Amino acid sequence: MIKYLLKNLKLPIELINVIYSYVDLLVEIKQPKRFWFKRLISKDYFYGFQDSILQKVILKQEEKTLQILLKNRAYNIINNIHNSNINTL
């Protein structure tokens, strides 16, 4: 994918190969993100609301909650909420 993007820059192929040789393709495997999910799903989401506007509001609130917890480095709370949600499924 990265080499394809480099080819679109219309550079000589030799230069593209040199640039590509410095790209680390395994960076996400070597240093994975601690939390890869976008939001915490609370029990409010599972109440079965058919109103899509209400679901969007709930998802935005949960996304904001996760961002606040990440900002405050509350990793233990995030893990507990996530594990609790997995167990309820």
C-alpha positions in Angstrom: 0.0 0.0 0.0 2.8 2.4 0.9 4.7 1.6 -2.2 1.6 2.2 -4.3 1.3 5.7 -2.7 4.9 6.4 -3.4 4.5 5.4 -7.0 1.7 8.1 -7.3 4.3 10.8 -6.5 5.8 10.3 -9.9 9.3 9.9 -8.7 11.9 7.7 -10.3 11.5 4.0 -9.3 15.0 3.9 -7.9 14.2 6.7 -5.5 10.9 5.0 -4.5 12.8 1.8 -3.7 15.3 3.7 -1.5 12.5 5.5 0.4 10.5 2.2 0.7 13.6 0.5 2.2 13.4 2.9 5.2 9.7 2.4 5.9 9.0 0.1 8.8 6.0 -2.0 7.8 5.7 -3.7 11.2 5.5 -0.7 13.4 2.0 -1.4 14.5 2.9 -5.0 15.4 6.0 -3.9 17.3 4.2 -1.2 19.2 0.5 -1.9 19.3 -1.9 0.7 20.6 -3.0 0.1 24.2 -6.6 0.7 23.4 -7.6 0.2 19.8 -11.3 0.7 20.2 -13.1 4.0 19.5 -15.6 4.0 22.3 -16.8 2.2 25.4 -20.1 0.6 25.0 -22.2 0.9 28.1 -25.4 -0.9 29.0 -27.4 2.1 27.7 -26.7 1.0 24.2 -28.2 -2.5 24.7 -31.6 -1.3 25.8 -32.8 -1.7 22.3 -33.5 1.9 21.2 -34.8 1.9 17.7 -34.3 5.7 17.4 -31.1 6.2 15.5 -30.7 9.8 16.7 -30.7 8.6 20.3 -28.2 5.8 19.5 -25.9 8.4 17.8 -26.1 10.6 21.0 -25.3 7.6 23.2 -22.3 6.6 21.0 -20.9 10.2 20.9 -21.2 10.3 24.7 -19.4 7.0 25.1 -16.7 8.2 22.7 -16.2 11.3 24.8 -16.1 9.3 28.0 -13.3 7.1 26.6 -11.3 10.2 25.5 -11.7 11.7 29.0 -10.5 8.4 30.6 -7.6 8.2 28.3 -6.6 11.8 29.0 -6.6 11.0 32.7 -4.8 7.7 32.2 -7.5 5.7 33.8 -6.4 2.5 32.1 -7.7 0.2 34.8 -11.2 1.6 34.6 -11.2 1.3 30.9 -10.1 -2.4 31.1 -12.8 -3.1 33.7 -15.5 -1.5 31.6 -14.3 -3.3 28.5 -14.1 -6.7 30.2 -17.5 -6.2 31.7 -19.0 -5.5 28.3 -17.4 -8.5 26.8 -18.7 -10.8 29.6 -22.3 -9.5 29.1 -22.2 -10.4 25.4 
